[in-house]
């Protein structure tokens, strides 16, 4: 445990620190009530996140390093930008991650290496909501162990008899005096309870649980493994057996078998997917693509895990030239597998339209291919496994961060409309019910469909206009104001004010 950990524990429950944290949390609850409770969620959410960050900085005082705090502030602003664009689950995740990192940094928990910082981050994210309960128990324990705890207990005990007798006398006097009875009758406890807005009180409690970790992060003890007074347990597998099961000969044989098996899959993909050979009569291209897209991604992920284990640092397999050649060949086959998976999914989407899950599958496949390329880079330049993990995490964060700025309902609905049978004379009929599930941000694509579609089913345009009316009504019902503003919403408002939207609305009025 570090010296800072000990100092933090000694000063954690001081009167000044507790009062400051309680005051800050009260202000955060009041701000959340004004910004978020029964209000449209938009710009108000990143604004509240900035208030929480300010509260964390005030609660921590001057504990953090200024350079680290400035860097954390820049990271926090970058993490909140996706929520300014539009409040989506991915954008909220980035905002939460940036707030956690900022709170840890201002509390002085910044570490120069990635591992301790990641451990603190996970500790915060997994246990943060329980800290207010743990802190309450710790405060009670701390108060009981103080030197003046005995006198305080005696003070409380001395009030038992006066309070009990006071209540008894009050009851007797109210029975004897109608005026006192009338005064007491005015305190109608059931009526007072009915006036309490319990959803609001529950909202306050939830906000208090959420903001408490940011203004008072608990310490995850950092113990030096060398200081452990007892020896570590022996390994489960003895060295000779481990050499046989996980050694270079086993890896070599595995790679020979894996390459042979993947070669069959690669030949089939090249034949039927890339060269367009005729499939058997009972199997269509869409079914062939659908059956293979997701299992092949899982296969590539397992292959990547095996490659990391086979090329672990200091292992005999990593120094074998034959094994390295087989690993390069197998990695190339896995890259072809990922490319085939992308093509399979593309064929399936062309036949059955785009959805959230299929869009996420495209992203996941690209990340899988990136991970395989990084494995090759690691082997070619003799990088460590830590470098490989850090590079993959960086690629994942970058892709997710860019994706958080994408208005997915608008992109998905636009793709489905452009590639529908009514617009391109290819593919299948547009699933307008799925467009309705995407919400008001599907209105631009729906207007394009109404104005330029060539319908083969007379009921299709009527259904599209009916859904457009429903989406427009739901959008009109949303309260206006700066709290609900977002960049995606502003783009949608611009579309609804142009002539295409007006023409689509007029066309729907004529049809309906």
Order of alpha helices (4+ residues) and beta strands (2+ residues): alpha-alpha-alpha-alpha-alpha-alpha-alpha-alpha-alpha-alpha-alpha-alpha-alpha-alpha-alpha-alpha-alpha-alpha-alpha-alpha-alpha-alpha-alpha-alpha
